[in-house]
Amino acid sequence: MTMATDLKKTTPKKTPTKSANKADKVAHATQGFGVPLTAAPHHFVVVIPRGNQQPVQIVEDLGMHVHSDESEVLDRVVLPRSIWTEIASPVKRMFNERLKAHALKPGQWKVGNNRVDRLLGKELCVLAWAVEDLEEEKVGAALRNWLSLRPEERWWLFGMTASTVGGLNDKGKGWRMALKYALGDSPQAVILETRKVQTQAPKKSKPDDGYETLPLFQN
């Protein structure tokens, strides 16, 4: 009998604890909304001040630069606190549903720096750019329109906007303005009414028309 066989027989099986079972259900460790616990990952940061009236800022952290120990950041957008308050809970709910689908720990908004996965952060920027200068009564409609988009559509919109007018001082320009009207000023989807048009039967060609009739179109 080999030593490996002896160990199999003599070593008692350990009963997994509840904490171990819970850990096994998580794909990998994250912080905030899906940000991996790696050295300086590319992600977004939502900065929520303690005061109830102070605006909320969204920053893109590009991660550690290859030639230095410092991260490179881009200030993307600042939202009025009232608008942030309206969109915060629905956005959190959608983000956590996505994280749960990938077996990742859910996140919570809190005072201070809130880390957000780079793809989710891009989607959040699209919504923030659309509502940053929008009338408050239209924010709900913009949020619903944003939620109806596929993630890939939001990523594409972020890429188009960020490459040209993605800074703090670009509000009301180019794609930023387009997002405002595309999401904020779009009416609710309605079924258009059709109208009847009288159609005429096609005229039969005469033998002397001088055109050859193809067999494909013959009855």
SETORFI-218677 format. One record per residue: residue in three letters; residue number from 1; x, y, z of N, C-alpha, C in turn. Coordinates in nm, 4 decimals, padded with zeros to 6 digits, m for minus. Example, Ala and Ser with C-alpha at 12.3 -4.5 7.8 and 13.67 -1.06 7.14 Angstrom:
<recs>
REC  aa   i     n.px     n.py     n.pz    ca.px    ca.py    ca.pz     c.px     c.py     c.pz
REC ALA   1  01.3190 m00.5690  00.7800  01.2300 m00.4500  00.7800  01.3200 m00.3300  00.7800
REC SER   2  01.2850 m00.2250  00.7080  01.3670 m00.1060  00.7140  01.2900  00.0030  00.7870
</recs>
This chain:
<recs>
REC  aa   i     n.px     n.py     n.pz    ca.px    ca.py    ca.pz     c.px     c.py     c.pz
REC MET   1  00.0854 m00.1198  00.0000  00.0000  00.0000  00.0000  00.0888  00.1246  00.0000
REC THR   2  00.0585  00.2187 m00.0861  00.1396  00.3389 m00.0985  00.1054  00.4397  00.0095
REC MET   3  00.1979  00.5379  00.0267  00.1753  00.6427  00.1268  00.0566  00.7287  00.0887
REC ALA   4  00.0395  00.7564 m00.0415 m00.0736  00.8371 m00.0864 m00.2045  00.7704 m00.0521
REC THR   5 m00.2080  00.6348 m00.0675 m00.3304  00.5616 m00.0338 m00.3566  00.5676  00.1149
REC ASP   6 m00.2489  00.5552  00.1954 m00.2639  00.5639  00.3409 m00.3190  00.6993  00.3831
REC LEU   7 m00.2700  00.8064  00.3200 m00.3163  00.9404  00.3552 m00.4628  00.9581  00.3210
REC LYS   8 m00.5039  00.9013  00.2082 m00.6448  00.9116  00.1690 m00.7346  00.8458  00.2717
REC LYS   9 m00.6872  00.7345  00.3275 m00.7710  00.6594  00.4206 m00.7710  00.7198  00.5600
REC THR  10 m00.6563  00.7752  00.5991 m00.6439  00.8213  00.7372 m00.6805  00.9670  00.7568
REC THR  11 m00.6743  01.0493  00.6486 m00.7018  01.1915  00.6636 m00.8516  01.2153  00.6685
REC PRO  12 m00.9042  01.2716  00.7763 m01.0492  01.2956  00.7854 m01.0919  01.4073  00.6923
REC LYS  13 m01.2115  01.3942  00.6406 m01.2656  01.4975  00.5524 m01.3145  01.6157  00.6346
REC LYS  14 m01.2787  01.7357  00.5893 m01.3196  01.8576  00.6585 m01.4550  01.9028  00.6083
REC THR  15 m01.5392  01.9376  00.7032 m01.6705  01.9897  00.6661 m01.6585  02.1375  00.6345
REC PRO  16 m01.6968  02.1807  00.5130 m01.6825  02.3228  00.4771 m01.7686  02.4101  00.5654
REC THR  17 m01.7129  02.5203  00.6091 m01.7865  02.6144  00.6922 m01.8762  02.7008  00.6062
REC LYS  18 m01.9659  02.7729  00.6711 m02.0564  02.8615  00.5986 m01.9804  02.9719  00.5278
REC SER  19 m01.8755  03.0242  00.5951 m01.7988  03.1320  00.5338 m01.7268  03.0835  00.4096
REC ALA  20 m01.6760  02.9581  00.4128 m01.6079  02.9044  00.2952 m01.7053  02.8852  00.1809
REC ASN  21 m01.8243  02.8320  00.2135 m01.9252  02.8146  00.1090 m01.9630  02.9464  00.0466
REC LYS  22 m01.9746  03.0498  00.1278 m02.0111  03.1818  00.0764 m01.9021  03.2368 m00.0135
REC ALA  23 m01.7748  03.2132  00.0255 m01.6637  03.2637 m00.0545 m01.6569  03.1935 m00.1888
REC ASP  24 m01.6926  03.0615 m00.1895 m01.6871  02.9855 m00.3142 m01.7856  03.0384 m00.4166
REC LYS  25 m01.8916  03.1026 m00.3722 m01.9931  03.1519 m00.4640 m01.9491  03.2788 m00.5360
REC VAL  26 m01.8459  03.3463 m00.4864 m01.7973  03.4701 m00.5472 m01.6888  03.4363 m00.6485
REC ALA  27 m01.7027  03.4891 m00.7697 m01.6074  03.4572 m00.8763 m01.4665  03.5014 m00.8389
REC HIS  28 m01.4514  03.6262 m00.7956 m01.3233  03.6759 m00.7464 m01.3484  03.8000 m00.6616
REC ALA  29 m01.2508  03.8344 m00.5808 m01.2658  03.9466 m00.4879 m01.2690  04.0789 m00.5633
REC THR  30 m01.3618  04.1650 m00.5233 m01.3747  04.2968 m00.5849 m01.3983  04.4014 m00.4770
REC GLN  31 m01.3908  04.5260 m00.5170 m01.4248  04.6370 m00.4290 m01.5188  04.7301 m00.5035
REC GLY  32 m01.6026  04.8005 m00.4280 m01.6982  04.8902 m00.4923 m01.7931  04.8132 m00.5821
REC PHE  33 m01.8103  04.8637 m00.7028 m01.8962  04.7983 m00.8009 m01.8095  04.7232 m00.9026
REC GLY  34 m01.7605  04.6064 m00.8614 m01.6937  04.5166 m00.9541 m01.5500  04.5475 m00.9884
REC VAL  35 m01.4829  04.6356 m00.9145 m01.3432  04.6687 m00.9448 m01.2529  04.5593 m00.8877
REC PRO  36 m01.1713  04.4942 m00.9687 m01.0867  04.3848 m00.9190 m00.9808  04.4345 m00.8212
REC LEU  37 m00.9451  04.3479 m00.7274 m00.8428  04.3824 m00.6280 m00.7040  04.3555 m00.6860
REC THR  38 m00.6696  04.4314 m00.7865 m00.5376  04.4219 m00.8479 m00.4682  04.5569 m00.8356
REC ALA  39 m00.3422  04.5602 m00.8722 m00.2648  04.6837 m00.8590 m00.3084  04.7863 m00.9618
REC ALA  40 m00.3683  04.8953 m00.9144 m00.4063  05.0103 m00.9974 m00.4806  04.9710 m01.1241
REC PRO  41 m00.6000  04.9115 m01.1120 m00.6754  04.8765 m01.2324 m00.7405  04.9994 m01.2956
REC HIS  42 m00.7731  04.9889 m01.4215 m00.8499  05.0926 m01.4906 m00.9932  05.0858 m01.4384
REC HIS  43 m01.0436  05.1967 m01.3849 m01.1781  05.1987 m01.3290 m01.2271  05.3430 m01.3214
REC PHE  44 m01.3486  05.3602 m01.2706 m01.4051  05.4934 m01.2497 m01.4271  05.5150 m01.1005
REC VAL  45 m01.4312  05.6414 m01.0611 m01.4560  05.6777 m00.9217 m01.5692  05.7794 m00.9174
REC VAL  46 m01.6722  05.7489 m00.8402 m01.7818  05.8426 m00.8166 m01.7581  05.9062 m00.6801
REC VAL  47 m01.7308  06.0354 m00.6803 m01.6968  06.1076 m00.5572 m01.8235  06.1727 m00.5027
REC ILE  48 m01.8703  06.1233 m00.3879 m01.9928  06.1741 m00.3253 m01.9551  06.2510 m00.1991
REC PRO  49 m01.9704  06.3837 m00.1979 m01.9369  06.4631 m00.0789 m02.0340  06.4357  00.0356
REC ARG  50 m01.9943  06.4753  00.1548 m02.0785  06.4532  00.2720 m02.2010  06.5451  00.2714
REC GLY  51 m02.1868  06.6669  00.2255 m02.2995  06.7594  00.2242 m02.4080  06.7177  00.1262
REC ASN  52 m02.5330  06.7428  00.1623 m02.6451  06.7016  00.0781 m02.6649  06.7897 m00.0439
REC GLN  53 m02.6016  06.9042 m00.0474 m02.6196  06.9966 m00.1588 m02.4997  07.0005 m00.2532
REC GLN  54 m02.3903  06.9393 m00.2145 m02.2697  06.9450 m00.2968 m02.2795  06.8507 m00.4162
REC PRO  55 m02.2247  06.8904 m00.5304 m02.2358  06.8078 m00.6510 m02.1527  06.6799 m00.6413
REC VAL  56 m02.1857  06.5861 m00.7282 m02.1169  06.4570 m00.7355 m02.0302  06.4551 m00.8608
REC GLN  57 m01.9078  06.4100 m00.8472 m01.8147  06.4089 m00.9598 m01.7804  06.2656 m01.0001
REC ILE  58 m01.7672  06.2441 m01.1308 m01.7271  06.1140 m01.1843 m01.5906  06.1295 m01.2503
REC VAL  59 m01.4967  06.0473 m01.2071 m01.3580  06.0542 m01.2534 m01.3199  05.9194 m01.3135
REC GLU  60 m01.2494  05.9227 m01.4243 m01.1963  05.7993 m01.4830 m01.0500  05.7845 m01.4424
REC ASP  61 m01.0192  05.6748 m01.3758 m00.8825  05.6444 m01.3339 m00.8253  05.5430 m01.4326
REC LEU  62 m00.7274  05.5866 m01.5113 m00.6708  05.5018 m01.6153 m00.5726  05.3987 m01.5612
REC GLY  63 m00.5479  05.3996 m01.4317 m00.4566  05.3033 m01.3725 m00.3140  05.3553 m01.3671
REC MET  64 m00.2267  05.2734 m01.3135 m00.0874  05.3136 m01.2951 m00.0159  05.3252 m01.4289
REC HIS  65  00.0554  05.4339 m01.4463  00.1312  05.4547 m01.5694  00.2525  05.3634 m01.5709
REC VAL  66  00.2897  05.3189 m01.6888  00.3987  05.2224 m01.7020  00.5322  05.2783 m01.6540
REC HIS  67  00.5499  05.4114 m01.6591  00.6782  05.4713 m01.6235  00.6777  05.5394 m01.4869
REC SER  68  00.5704  05.5255 m01.4095  00.5658  05.5903 m01.2783  00.4719  05.5135 m01.1872
REC ASP  69  00.4694  05.5525 m01.0600  00.3823  05.4893 m00.9613  00.2518  05.5656 m00.9437
REC GLU  70  00.2286  05.6676 m01.0237  00.1092  05.7502 m01.0104  00.0042  05.7099 m01.1139
REC SER  71 m00.1223  05.7213 m01.0740 m00.2316  05.6926 m01.1658 m00.2637  05.8157 m01.2489
REC GLU  72 m00.3109  05.7921 m01.3690 m00.3558  05.9011 m01.4548 m00.5079  05.9052 m01.4506
REC VAL  73 m00.5631  06.0237 m01.4246 m00.7078  06.0367 m01.4100 m00.7614  06.1410 m01.5071
REC LEU  74 m00.8880  06.1228 m01.5433 m00.9592  06.2177 m01.6284 m01.0882  06.2568 m01.5583
REC ASP  75 m01.1090  06.3863 m01.5371 m01.2344  06.4346 m01.4793 m01.3398  06.4350 m01.5888
REC ARG  76 m01.4429  06.3532 m01.5708 m01.5402  06.3342 m01.6774 m01.6637  06.4238 m01.6666
REC VAL  77 m01.7241  06.4317 m01.5502 m01.8499  06.5056 m01.5403 m01.8802  06.5370 m01.3941
REC VAL  78 m01.9510  06.6474 m01.3733 m02.0011  06.6857 m01.2409 m02.1527  06.6963 m01.2494
REC LEU  79 m02.2213  06.6291 m01.1574 m02.3677  06.6284 m01.1572 m02.4224  06.7058 m01.0381
REC PRO  80 m02.5278  06.7855 m01.0595 m02.5968  06.8465 m00.9457 m02.6463  06.7376 m00.8507
REC ARG  81 m02.6454  06.7664 m00.7219 m02.6800  06.6640 m00.6228 m02.8230  06.6133 m00.6409
REC SER  82 m02.9150  06.7016 m00.6772 m03.0547  06.6599 m00.6931 m03.0701  06.5587 m00.8063
REC ILE  83 m02.9963  06.5776 m00.9146 m03.0035  06.4833 m01.0266 m02.9394  06.3506 m00.9873
REC TRP  84 m02.8257  06.3563 m00.9175 m02.7622  06.2335 m00.8729 m02.8543  06.1545 m00.7805
REC THR  85 m02.9223  06.2234 m00.6909 m03.0124  06.1558 m00.5977 m03.1216  06.0803 m00.6722
REC GLU  86 m03.1680  06.1355 m00.7839 m03.2757  06.0704 m00.8591 m03.2282  05.9459 m00.9335
REC ILE  87 m03.1054  05.9463 m00.9816 m03.0595  05.8333 m01.0624 m02.9814  05.7297 m00.9823
REC ALA  88 m02.9379  05.7632 m00.8611 m02.8454  05.6766 m00.7868 m02.9021  05.5373 m00.7605
REC SER  89 m03.0231  05.5285 m00.7082 m03.0793  05.3976 m00.6725 m03.1061  05.3092 m00.7939
REC PRO  90 m03.1712  05.3597 m00.9003 m03.1903  05.2747 m01.0184 m03.0590  05.2281 m01.0809
REC VAL  91 m02.9589  05.3157 m01.0824 m02.8286  05.2769 m01.1376 m02.7656  05.1678 m01.0514
REC LYS  92 m02.7707  05.1839 m00.9199 m02.7155  05.0825 m00.8297 m02.7852  04.9483 m00.8492
REC ARG  93 m02.9161  04.9505 m00.8642 m02.9919  04.8269 m00.8825 m02.9489  04.7549 m01.0101
REC MET  94 m02.9359  04.8307 m01.1182 m02.8965  04.7701 m01.2454 m02.7535  04.7177 m01.2392
REC PHE  95 m02.6621  04.7966 m01.1809 m02.5232  04.7521 m01.1677 m02.5156  04.6216 m01.0887
REC ASN  96 m02.5863  04.6142 m00.9776 m02.5794  04.4954 m00.8926 m02.6408  04.3733 m00.9598
REC GLU  97 m02.7424  04.3933 m01.0415 m02.7976  04.2811 m01.1181 m02.6933  04.2260 m01.2144
REC ARG  98 m02.6186  04.3154 m01.2767 m02.5138  04.2726 m01.3693 m02.4012  04.2002 m01.2935
REC LEU  99 m02.3627  04.2548 m01.1780 m02.2572  04.1922 m01.0990 m02.3008  04.0549 m01.0490
REC LYS 100 m02.4248  04.0448 m01.0056 m02.4766  03.9169 m00.9569 m02.4761  03.8125 m01.0676
REC ALA 101 m02.5055  03.8533 m01.1896 m02.5058  03.7598 m01.3025 m02.3673  03.7020 m01.3286
REC HIS 102 m02.2622  03.7740 m01.2852 m02.1249  03.7262 m01.3020 m02.0656  03.6777 m01.1695
REC ALA 103 m02.1526  03.6506 m01.0721 m02.1102  03.5984 m00.9418 m02.0116  03.6913 m00.8721
REC LEU 104 m02.0394  03.8214 m00.8785 m01.9548  03.9207 m00.8127 m02.0318  03.9904 m00.7014
REC LYS 105 m01.9599  04.0378 m00.6025 m02.0208  04.1028 m00.4861 m02.0881  04.2330 m00.5268
REC PRO 106 m02.2087  04.2606 m00.4759 m02.2763  04.3871 m00.5084 m02.2093  04.5051 m00.4400
REC GLY 107 m02.2414  04.6246 m00.4876 m02.1837  04.7459 m00.4315 m02.2892  04.8359 m00.3700
REC GLN 108 m02.2446  04.9375 m00.2986 m02.3323  05.0358 m00.2349 m02.2723  05.1745 m00.2538
REC TRP 109 m02.3597  05.2739 m00.2769 m02.3122  05.4119 m00.2801 m02.2899  05.4592 m00.1374
REC LYS 110 m02.1806  05.5280 m00.1147 m02.1497  05.5804  00.0182 m02.0796  05.7147  00.0028
REC VAL 111 m02.0739  05.7895  00.1108 m02.0015  05.9166  00.1098 m01.8527  05.8889  00.0908
REC GLY 112 m01.7920  05.9634 m00.0006 m01.6506  05.9434 m00.0294 m01.6302  05.8922 m00.1706
REC ASN 113 m01.5234  05.8167 m00.1908 m01.4888  05.7640 m00.3224 m01.5508  05.6260 m00.3432
REC ASN 114 m01.6300  05.6139 m00.4488 m01.6950  05.4885 m00.4829 m01.6350  05.4360 m00.6129
REC ARG 115 m01.5684  05.3227 m00.6062 m01.5037  05.2663 m00.7242 m01.6039  05.1873 m00.8075
REC VAL 116 m01.5937  05.2060 m00.9391 m01.6869  05.1421 m01.0326 m01.6059  05.0767 m01.1444
REC ASP 117 m01.6430  04.9548 m01.1787 m01.5793  04.8831 m01.2892 m01.5726  04.9702 m01.4143
REC ARG 118 m01.4690  04.9540 m01.4935 m01.4453  05.0446 m01.6069 m01.5582  05.0403 m01.7099
REC LEU 119 m01.6187  04.9241 m01.7337 m01.7277  04.9180 m01.8307 m01.8553  04.9785 m01.7731
REC LEU 120 m01.8848  04.9477 m01.6467 m02.0012  05.0090 m01.5825 m01.9826  05.1598 m01.5713
REC GLY 121 m01.8604  05.2031 m01.5459 m01.8330  05.3465 m01.5370 m01.8561  05.4185 m01.6682
REC LYS 122 m01.8219  05.3544 m01.7780 m01.8482  05.4146 m01.9089 m01.9980  05.4322 m01.9301
REC GLU 123 m02.0745  05.3324 m01.8902 m02.2198  05.3411 m01.9054 m02.2774  05.4515 m01.8175
REC LEU 124 m02.2246  05.4639 m01.6965 m02.2712  05.5695 m01.6063 m02.2405  05.7069 m01.6632
REC CYS 125 m02.1253  05.7229 m01.7263 m02.0901  05.8521 m01.7864 m02.1889  05.8909 m01.8957
REC VAL 126 m02.2325  05.7947 m01.9740 m02.3294  05.8239 m02.0803 m02.4565  05.8828 m02.0205
REC LEU 127 m02.5058  05.8220 m01.9131 m02.6251  05.8755 m01.8473 m02.5963  06.0122 m01.7867
REC ALA 128 m02.4828  06.0265 m01.7203 m02.4492  06.1540 m01.6557 m02.4367  06.2658 m01.7577
REC TRP 129 m02.3756  06.2388 m01.8716 m02.3636  06.3408 m01.9760 m02.5005  06.3802 m02.0301
REC ALA 130 m02.5921  06.2848 m02.0343 m02.7256  06.3141 m02.0872 m02.8076  06.4008 m01.9925
REC VAL 131 m02.7868  06.3866 m01.8613 m02.8731  06.4554 m01.7644 m02.8036  06.5711 m01.6935
REC GLU 132 m02.6746  06.5950 m01.7196 m02.6000  06.6961 m01.6439 m02.6616  06.8353 m01.6542
REC ASP 133 m02.7225  06.8666 m01.7679 m02.7811  06.9993 m01.7887 m02.9276  06.9876 m01.8285
REC LEU 134 m02.9912  06.8790 m01.7868 m03.1290  06.8503 m01.8262 m03.2267  06.9002 m01.7203
REC GLU 135 m03.3454  06.9431 m01.7668 m03.4489  06.9827 m01.6723 m03.4845  06.8623 m01.5847
REC GLU 136 m03.5048  06.8870 m01.4556 m03.5253  06.7771 m01.3615 m03.6484  06.6938 m01.3953
REC GLU 137 m03.7501  06.7543 m01.4549 m03.8698  06.6766 m01.4877 m03.8463  06.5781 m01.6020
REC LYS 138 m03.7341  06.5923 m01.6727 m03.7029  06.5019 m01.7837 m03.6010  06.3950 m01.7465
REC VAL 139 m03.5473  06.4030 m01.6255 m03.4434  06.3085 m01.5849 m03.4974  06.1659 m01.5815
REC GLY 140 m03.6198  06.1485 m01.5343 m03.6792  06.0149 m01.5285 m03.6899  05.9505 m01.6655
REC ALA 141 m03.7304  06.0290 m01.7651 m03.7410  05.9764 m01.9014 m03.6038  05.9401 m01.9560
REC ALA 142 m03.5035  06.0243 m01.9288 m03.3674  05.9947 m01.9741 m03.3150  05.8666 m01.9097
REC LEU 143 m03.3464  05.8480 m01.7830 m03.3039  05.7271 m01.7129 m03.3676  05.6031 m01.7749
REC ARG 144 m03.4970  05.6091 m01.8045 m03.5652  05.4944 m01.8660 m03.5076  05.4645 m02.0039
REC ASN 145 m03.4809  05.5681 m02.0807 m03.4232  05.5471 m02.2137 m03.2831  05.4869 m02.2036
REC TRP 146 m03.2073  05.5311 m02.1051 m03.0727  05.4763 m02.0837 m03.0796  05.3295 m02.0437
REC LEU 147 m03.1728  05.2956 m01.9568 m03.1881  05.1569 m01.9131 m03.2297  05.0654 m02.0277
REC SER 148 m03.2998  05.1192 m02.1252 m03.3467  05.0377 m02.2375 m03.2351  05.0056 m02.3372
REC LEU 149 m03.1216  05.0740 m02.3266 m03.0094  05.0476 m02.4167 m02.9348  04.9217 m02.3740
REC ARG 150 m02.8745  04.8543 m02.4699 m02.7870  04.7418 m02.4388 m02.6515  04.7946 m02.3911
REC PRO 151 m02.5801  04.7174 m02.3086 m02.4478  04.7633 m02.2640 m02.3563  04.8015 m02.3788
REC GLU 152 m02.3585  04.7231 m02.4875 m02.2720  04.7531 m02.6015 m02.3049  04.8884 m02.6630
REC GLU 153 m02.4323  04.9244 m02.6616 m02.4719  05.0542 m02.7160 m02.4198  05.1678 m02.6280
REC ARG 154 m02.4237  05.1475 m02.4970 m02.3719  05.2506 m02.4058 m02.2206  05.2644 m02.4202
REC TRP 155 m02.1515  05.1522 m02.4372 m02.0056  05.1594 m02.4554 m01.9709  05.2362 m02.5820
REC TRP 156 m02.0464  05.2117 m02.6883 m02.0200  05.2816 m02.8140 m02.0440  05.4314 m02.7980
REC LEU 157 m02.1531  05.4671 m02.7308 m02.1830  05.6087 m02.7084 m02.0743  05.6741 m02.6232
REC PHE 158 m02.0232  05.6032 m02.5248 m01.9142  05.6582 m02.4443 m01.7920  05.6845 m02.5309
REC GLY 159 m01.7556  05.5875 m02.6140 m01.6376  05.6043 m02.6976 m01.6484  05.7231 m02.7906
REC MET 160 m01.7646  05.7414 m02.8517 m01.7845  05.8530 m02.9432 m01.7789  05.9863 m02.8696
REC THR 161 m01.8341  05.9905 m02.7486 m01.8389  06.1160 m02.6726 m01.7053  06.1474 m02.6066
REC ALA 162 m01.6459  06.0475 m02.5436 m01.5221  06.0707 m02.4687 m01.4072  06.1132 m02.5581
REC SER 163 m01.4071  06.0677 m02.6821 m01.2949  06.0987 m02.7707 m01.2931  06.2444 m02.8157
REC THR 164 m01.4068  06.3136 m02.8030 m01.4131  06.4517 m02.8522 m01.4558  06.5519 m02.7455
REC VAL 165 m01.5570  06.5185 m02.6668 m01.6102  06.6150 m02.5694 m01.6304  06.5476 m02.4335
REC GLY 166 m01.5280  06.4770 m02.3857 m01.5417  06.3999 m02.2628 m01.4881  06.4658 m02.1378
REC GLY 167 m01.4579  06.5968 m02.1418 m01.4025  06.6653 m02.0253 m01.5045  06.7476 m01.9491
REC LEU 168 m01.4605  06.8049 m01.8378 m01.5515  06.8833 m01.7541 m01.6038  07.0070 m01.8258
REC ASN 169 m01.5245  07.0652 m01.9134 m01.5621  07.1905 m01.9788 m01.6290  07.1701 m02.1146
REC ASP 170 m01.6704  07.0474 m02.1432 m01.7292  07.0180 m02.2746 m01.8808  07.0056 m02.2715
REC LYS 171 m01.9413  07.0469 m02.1625 m02.0873  07.0373 m02.1507 m02.1554  07.1194 m02.2596
REC GLY 172 m02.2570  07.0601 m02.3224 m02.3335  07.1313 m02.4245 m02.2701  07.1318 m02.5612
REC LYS 173 m02.1698  07.0468 m02.5824 m02.1018  07.0432 m02.7114 m02.1158  06.9057 m02.7762
REC GLY 174 m02.1213  06.9046 m02.9082 m02.1114  06.7820 m02.9854 m02.1962  06.6668 m02.9349
REC TRP 175 m02.1293  06.5537 m02.9107 m02.1999  06.4341 m02.8662 m02.2627  06.4518 m02.7290
REC ARG 176 m02.2076  06.5398 m02.6461 m02.2689  06.5651 m02.5154 m02.4085  06.6228 m02.5355
REC MET 177 m02.4206  06.7181 m02.6260 m02.5507  06.7760 m02.6560 m02.6423  06.6726 m02.7207
REC ALA 178 m02.5849  06.5881 m02.8068 m02.6653  06.4853 m02.8730 m02.7246  06.3875 m02.7722
REC LEU 179 m02.6467  06.3495 m02.6708 m02.6979  06.2586 m02.5685 m02.8118  06.3216 m02.4900
REC LYS 180 m02.8002  06.4493 m02.4641 m02.9058  06.5194 m02.3901 m03.0387  06.5085 m02.4630
REC TYR 181 m03.0376  06.5330 m02.5935 m03.1625  06.5296 m02.6691 m03.2051  06.3871 m02.7025
REC ALA 182 m03.1081  06.2988 m02.7272 m03.1422  06.1613 m02.7633 m03.2083  06.0868 m02.6480
REC LEU 183 m03.1593  06.1081 m02.5254 m03.2145  06.0378 m02.4103 m03.3154  06.1211 m02.3331
REC GLY 184 m03.2900  06.2512 m02.3220 m03.3749  06.3344 m02.2375 m03.4977  06.3901 m02.3039
REC ASP 185 m03.4901  06.4172 m02.4338 m03.6035  06.4783 m02.5022 m03.6830  06.3807 m02.5865
REC SER 186 m03.6498  06.2527 m02.5792 m03.7231  06.1537 m02.6577 m03.8577  06.1263 m02.5929
REC PRO 187 m03.9671  06.1338 m02.6693 m04.0977  06.1003 m02.6127 m04.1079  05.9511 m02.5858
REC GLN 188 m04.2040  05.9147 m02.5066 m04.2259  05.7738 m02.4792 m04.2648  05.7015 m02.6070
REC ALA 189 m04.2244  05.5763 m02.6166 m04.2528  05.4985 m02.7373 m04.4034  05.4784 m02.7540
REC VAL 190 m04.4532  05.5103 m02.8702 m04.5947  05.4921 m02.9013 m04.6056  05.4182 m03.0334
REC ILE 191 m04.7173  05.3518 m03.0518 m04.7423  05.2813 m03.1770 m04.8011  05.3809 m03.2760
REC LEU 192 m04.7334  05.4007 m03.3853 m04.7800  05.4963 m03.4851 m04.9028  05.4425 m03.5570
REC GLU 193 m04.9971  05.5324 m03.5829 m05.1172  05.4935 m03.6554 m05.0880  05.4893 m03.8050
REC THR 194 m05.1368  05.3852 m03.8667 m05.1186  05.3724 m04.0115 m05.2303  05.4460 m04.0842
REC ARG 195 m05.2058  05.4827 m04.2076 m05.3096  05.5421 m04.2911 m05.3241  05.4588 m04.4175
REC LYS 196 m05.4450  05.4579 m04.4697 m05.4744  05.3758 m04.5864 m05.4438  05.4533 m04.7144
REC VAL 197 m05.3819  05.3859 m04.8055 m05.3485  05.4439 m04.9352 m05.4041  05.3534 m05.0436
REC GLN 198 m05.4788  05.4130 m05.1373 m05.5366  05.3340 m05.2459 m05.4272  05.2989 m05.3465
REC THR 199 m05.4131  05.1725 m05.3693 m05.3108  05.1258 m05.4625 m05.3740  05.0844 m05.5942
REC GLN 200 m05.2997  05.1013 m05.7002 m05.3466  05.0633 m05.8331 m05.2745  04.9376 m05.8774
REC ALA 201 m05.3500  04.8520 m05.9457 m05.2907  04.7293 m05.9978 m05.1919  04.7642 m06.1082
REC PRO 202 m05.0790  04.6967 m06.1130 m04.9807  04.7272 m06.2183 m05.0376  04.6996 m06.3568
REC LYS 203 m05.0053  04.7892 m06.4480 m05.0536  04.7730 m06.5849 m04.9795  04.6594 m06.6538
REC LYS 204 m05.0566  04.5828 m06.7318 m04.9954  04.4748 m06.8078 m04.9254  04.5324 m06.9298
REC SER 205 m04.8082  04.4827 m06.9537 m04.7312  04.5337 m07.0677 m04.7898  04.4836 m07.1988
REC LYS 206 m04.7858  04.5675 m07.2967 m04.8369  04.5323 m07.4289 m04.7242  04.4707 m07.5112
REC PRO 207 m04.7599  04.3900 m07.6113 m04.6567  04.3254 m07.6936 m04.5655  04.4231 m07.7643
REC ASP 208 m04.6179  04.5443 m07.7944 m04.5370  04.6389 m07.8692 m04.4628  04.7375 m07.7800
REC ASP 209 m04.4538  04.7056 m07.6479 m04.3830  04.7975 m07.5575 m04.2339  04.8028 m07.5869
REC GLY 210 m04.1828  04.6972 m07.6481 m04.0409  04.6972 m07.6809 m03.9507  04.6527 m07.5680
REC TYR 211 m04.0106  04.6034 m07.4543 m03.9303  04.5561 m07.3417 m03.9439  04.4052 m07.3289
REC GLU 212 m03.8357  04.3397 m07.2971 m03.8376  04.1951 m07.2784 m03.8853  04.1636 m07.1375
REC THR 213 m03.9794  04.0711 m07.1253 m04.0310  04.0304 m06.9950 m03.9515  03.9114 m06.9451
REC LEU 214 m03.8927  03.9262 m06.8266 m03.8125  03.8178 m06.7717 m03.9020  03.7087 m06.7151
REC PRO 215 m03.8649  03.5828 m06.7308 m03.9470  03.4726 m06.6783 m03.9668  03.4803 m06.5274
REC LEU 216 m03.8708  03.5394 m06.4587 m03.8797  03.5469 m06.3126 m04.0031  03.6225 m06.2665
REC PHE 217 m04.0470  03.7219 m06.3423 m04.1582  03.8067 m06.3018 m04.2881  03.7698 m06.3715
REC GLN 218 m04.2915  03.6575 m06.4389 m04.4145  03.6143 m06.5036 m04.4965  03.5315 m06.4064
REC ASN 219 m04.6297  03.5450 m06.4183 m04.7192  03.4675 m06.3324 m04.7257  03.3222 m06.3797
</recs>
